[in-house]
Amino acid sequence: MQVSSLNEVKIYSLSCGKSLPEWLSDRKKRALQKKDVDVRRRIELIQDFEMPTVCTTIKVSKDGQYILATVVTFETLSDDYSKIVFLHNDRYIEFHSQSGFYYKTRIPKFGRDFSYHYPSCDLYFVGASSEVYRLNLEQGRYLNPLQTDAAENNVCDINSVHGLFATGTIEGRVECWDPRTRSRVGLLDGALSSVTADSEINSLPTISALKFNGALTMAVGTSTGQVLLYDLRSDKPLLVKDHQYGLPIKSLHFQDSLDLILSADSRIVKMWNKNSGKIFTSLEPEHDINDVCLYPGSGMLLTANETPKMGIYYIPVLGPAPRWCSFLDNLTEELEENPESTVYDDYKFVTKKDLENLGLTHLIGSPFLRAYMHGFFMDIRLYHKVKLMVNPFAYEEYRKDKIRQKIEETRAQRVQLKKLPKVNKELALKLIEEEEEKQKSTWKKKVKSLPNILTDDRFKVMFENPDFQVDEESEEFRLLNPLVSKISEKRKKKLRLLEQQELHEKEEEEEPEGKPSDAESSESSDDEKDWVEEVRKQRRLLHQEEKVKRQEQLREDRQTVLKPQFYEIKAGEEFRSFRDSATKQKLMNKTLEDRLKLEAKNGTLSISDTTVGSKQLTFTLKRSEQQKKQQEAEKLHRQERKTLRRSAGHLKSRHRRGRPFH
């Protein structure tokens, strides 16, 4: 049994655990209560309150004696289970009496919900159609359907006071019909009213739940997780409550004694005041919820979950316990807020499959097995004897497991070998020591724990890539860490021990308590002096090293012999002097006007005026030596061809006969 509390409202979960066997004698119960204190606090509950499969609807008969659960939905036409109508997911409608199946018929479209109108004995079916099918049980035939403006209808309900029929559509509207005149008398737009300034809607809300209370109150649930409370005299909701999960509302119920509304989606059951909208309490089961039922006249809540096992919860402030568990009223104050087992140590509950595995099926019907629910109770001593015979090595396995656990505990007390990375071993060892000091310190709870660099993936490369190796000989490192020489020696010793895999546990020296403030101040001042002296020492060493480096550099400069350097000129270019490059660089730095004047002086540029009034510039490009040689070769070639050319003047054409061609 588990106990939860919200807003000082305790909710007792009664569906975890098994009940006590009913066949125990009073003498046995008294004997158990004497020798075991926990037995006195155990509560008899329903033994394995489960169904063969997952159910979507759960209800309690009007007399409170029977709990029913089905796949789609059903309705009890009588006070007990003698007259029940079932709506299946294959369009079939089944009528059952106390003796069993009675009659079966079919509706044209797949049904989703239905309601029974007692004055006219009509069943109203809604589903994947715009029509509401009516089946009269007195005449035994279908009547003309009601034609709605919706494409499909999800839920429906009939007011028990004046008989108003309401259906919720996939367009987010609620249509209200008068069964006497078979005409629509009202229309509510729940989708538009459910959208508020604070709500986040990604799709069109549809009506997923509907429930009347009294003559004028109606609660509407949407597929986006909003619950709307209406007064039938107004088309505006009195309250809009958001579950904040964005899941469809699956069930709505009213609790009149405390003016509460119970609304449930697949994750949570919320109970809130219908006048103020304030949350009274809430319940979050372990599994998803399909339907919720409030036990009539009591504080018990039943849930159909996404598992075959039903959920049973007792809330004392909602009302008394049902008659079949009336002892809860006297024992709720003694319940602890911890889950407790409700199975006696003297008995073992086994199923038929367990008996087959143990080879005890022949004991069924004998005094050794007591039938209970879907299994049997048997003496725990007999169970252990048979199990030992079936598996004689069970004790040896248990003994080996215990020995293995002891060995693991002793290993945990040993000094663990620290695995250091390949790069920056001293830095890793320093971080490990700092982490150990934090764990040993008494103020570790007050300080917010920070992630360790060794285990952080962002600094993973720092201990893998050799390029990130810390250079302890650099000037920056030595000035920032003046005392690193003394500490590094200790760490190097530890590194040698770790590399050699020598596991020696060192005795930890405890810090003396009650140390005077003068000693602390003197030690801190000594540490500051040591630090200053070490910094000065490091600076002197750095100056000496720099001086030695400069002397070595001068010595190398004196020994070096200057050798001439040769440069190669590109083919086709003529070397004039080194001044040409300098003059060319100066020319490039001048403005365009100055360069044009210089080109005009050199004769490579001529400026003339045209007749239109514009300027004409003519540039003479400089030729390289290679281009000049090529031009000279072409000129000589043309002259040679002229000397070799023969005249063709001595050739004359013959006169042809006939008419000349013009």
Secondary structure as UniProt FT lines:
FT   STRAND          2..6
FT   TURN            7..8
FT   STRAND          9..13
FT   TURN            22..23
FT   HELIX           26..35
FT   HELIX           37..40
FT   TURN            47..48
FT   STRAND          57..60
FT   TURN            62..63
FT   STRAND          67..70
FT   STRAND          73..76
FT   STRAND          84..87
FT   TURN            89..90
FT   STRAND          92..97
FT   TURN            98..99
FT   STRAND          100..106
FT   STRAND          111..117
FT   TURN            118..121
FT   STRAND          122..127
FT   STRAND          131..136
FT   TURN            137..140
FT   STRAND          141..147
FT   STRAND          153..158
FT   TURN            160..162
FT   STRAND          165..169
FT   TURN            170..171
FT   STRAND          173..178
FT   TURN            179..182
FT   STRAND          183..189
FT   HELIX           190..194
FT   STRAND          207..213
FT   TURN            214..216
FT   STRAND          217..222
FT   TURN            223..224
FT   STRAND          226..231
FT   TURN            232..233
FT   STRAND          239..242
FT   STRAND          251..255
FT   TURN            256..259
FT   STRAND          260..264
FT   STRAND          269..273
FT   TURN            274..276
FT   STRAND          279..283
FT   STRAND          289..294
FT   TURN            296..297
FT   STRAND          300..305
FT   STRAND          311..314
FT   HELIX           316..318
FT   HELIX           323..325
FT   TURN            326..327
FT   HELIX           328..331
FT   HELIX           332..334
FT   TURN            345..346
FT   STRAND          347..351
FT   HELIX           352..358
FT   HELIX           361..363
FT   TURN            364..365
FT   TURN            367..368
FT   STRAND          370..372
FT   TURN            373..374
FT   STRAND          375..379
FT   HELIX           380..390
FT   TURN            392..393
FT   HELIX           394..413
FT   HELIX           425..440
FT   TURN            442..446
FT   TURN            453..455
FT   HELIX           457..459
FT   HELIX           461..463
FT   HELIX           466..468
FT   TURN            472..473
FT   HELIX           475..480
FT   TURN            482..483
FT   HELIX           484..499
FT   TURN            500..501
FT   HELIX           517..559
FT   TURN            571..572
FT   HELIX           579..589
FT   HELIX           592..602
FT   STRAND          605..609
FT   TURN            611..612
FT   STRAND          615..619
FT   HELIX           625..644
FT   TURN            649..650
//
